[in-house]
């Protein structure tokens, strides 16, 4: 199929891109890597009358160490670059682990960090990981300037974010891991590189006495966006993470935190089962890392 007719704009600066978005509003769509938008346009699931191609804005492609010990990543940075970057590997091991699970190398060579985040696919690895890692997103508007939005407030529904029609995602900032913490990133898919049936990103944090303190468990592909397991975290809070406590938390996540739906790939019951299994495995792995194992 072919897309509906549209006007094509290719700004070379962020300021010009923001001006075009302010001018056209809801009628415009931003083209970054195009790995999701172009197929949607070809099937006419998306029919923008204006396409704003930001691939010529070189200033939006970078990976830089942040002063707080985290990493700053420009929105137009290709996924393949993030996958291979040594700064990401050393400072953001969860992101480094997640990148090869995203589609195929050909897709990652074109797909961008900002495009993935702004598309807000509930099955996307980076969507779940960004919430677990408490990432922040820098957003720009011609008329209102810039603002920062925490990842847990950015994803507001199915393929829906806090971005206004005149705004552009400019940068992803991922802070360093908390002290005495560990991480895990797991998913189950029908085939390697397919969308996950269920995935989980875990950050396990310990206090000075070896008890869970602020542990985060975020599931993806189980709802209309990333699902943070608050009830499971409450089970863990203040507890020594024994296998029994971890199992109870994972069971709570499957019973109380998620409400998955059935589709052609998996039933709701199977997804709930995977939440419990992956949750237990991820927590065990994350706490082991937190303990220095």
C-alpha positions, -999 to 999 in steps of 0.1 A, spaced: 0 0 0 10 36 -4 5 64 22 -20 92 18 -7 124 3 13 147 26 36 177 26 72 169 33 94 192 54 130 186 63 143 212 88 181 213 95 179 229 130 159 222 161 145 257 160 132 252 125 116 219 134 98 234 164 86 263 142 71 238 118 54 218 146 40 251 161 27 260 126 10 227 118 1 212 152 -20 180 151 -17 178 113 20 171 115 39 139 124 77 138 132 98 114 111 128 101 130 140 66 121 106 58 105 107 21 115 72 24 130 57 55 114 63 46 78 46 12 80 17 28 98 14 54 70 16 27 43 -13 9 59 -30 43 64 -32 38 101 -15 72 103 -24 99 78 -5 131 86 -10 159 62 25 172 71 56 151 77 85 168 96 117 149 89 143 156 116 170 134 103 191 164 91 193 178 126 228 166 136 227 183 170 201 158 182 224 128 178 249 123 207 258 102 237 274 121 265 283 113 302 261 133 325 276 152 355 255 132 379 271 99 367 243 90 343 241 95 305 226 120 282 213 107 248 201 129 220 167 119 206 181 112 171 208 88 183 204 56 164 197 25 185 227 7 170 249 35 183 235 31 218 240 -6 216 277 -3 208 286 27 230 311 20 258 297 48 280 262 32 279 277 -2 285 296 9 317 270 34 331 237 20 319 241 -18 319 203 -24 317 201 -3 285 231 -21 271 214 -54 279 181 -44 264 193 -30 230 200 -63 212 165 -74 220 150 -46 199 139 -60 165 168 -67 141 202 -51 134 188 -35 102 160 -19 122 183 -7 150 206 9 124 177 33 115 156 34 146 162 61 171 160 64 209 137 94 207 115 77 181 110 47 203 102 67 233 78 91 215 60 62 198 52 47 232 46 11 220 36 -8 252 57 -37 240 89 -16 236 119 -25 257 131 10 261 97 22 273 98 -2 303 135 3 310 132 41 310 105 39 338 125 14 359 156 36 356 137 68 364 148 84 331 138 120 323 129 134 289 138 170 277 110 183 255 110 215 235 84 239 222 89 271 201 64 291 222 67 275 257 104 267 258 118 235 273 106 212 301 116 180 317 91 151 321 99 120 342 94 87 324 68 76 348 46 106 339 55 106 301 36 75 290 -1 82 295 -19 55 274 -17 33 244 8 49 219 1 82 238 25 104 257 26 138 274 40 154 242 18 183 230 14 186 192 39 215 190 65 197 211 96 177 202 115 152 223 150 164 224 170 143 249 168 113 272 187 116 305 192 84 324 205 89 360 230 66 376 219 35 395 213 41 432 240 30 457 238 -6 468 215 -16 439 213 -42 411 193 -46 379 178 -72 357 161 -71 323 142 -102 310 116 -109 284 98 -138 267 90 -137 229 78 -162 204 110 -158 184 142 -139 191 137 -102 181 99 -105 181 79 -82 203 79 -95 239 48 -114 251 59 -101 285 90 -83 296 103 -69 329 129 -43 340 139 -45 377 160 -22 399 167 -37 433 180 -14 460 192 -23 495 196 -3 527 226 -5 550 211 -36 567 206 -55 535 168 -48 533 149 -39 502 145 -1 500 128 14 469 130 -16 447 112 -11 413 97 -37 391 83 -25 357 65 -48 332 59 -42 295 36 -58 270 10 -63 297 -11 -32 293 -16 1 274 18 13 287 46 3 311 32 -11 343 50 -5 375 43 -31 401 37 -10 432 20 -37 452 49 -60 446 73 -33 457 53 -28 489 57 -65 497 95 -61 494 99 -28 512 119 -32 544 123 -69 540 154 -90 536 151 -104 500 149 -141 508 136 -164 481 103 -166 499 98 -128 500 108 -126 463 84 -153 454 56 -135 473 64 -102 456 63 -118 421 30 -135 429 16 -102 440 27 -86 408 9 -112 388 -23 -111 409 -26 -74 418 -4 -52 396 -12 -62 360 -43 -68 340 -31 -82 307 -53 -89 277 -56 -119 254 -46 -116 218 -35 -138 189 0 -143 205 -9 -152 241 -38 -154 265 -43 -131 295 -37 -161 318 -4 -170 302 8 -134 304 -1 -133 340 18 -165 346 48 -150 328 46 -119 350 50 -141 380 79 -162 366 98 -134 350 92 -112 381 107 -138 404 137 -144 382 144 -107 376 141 -98 413 164 -127 423 190 -116 397 187 -79 406 191 -85 443 221 -108 437 238 -80 418 229 -55 446 246 -78 471 277 -79 449 272 -115 438 
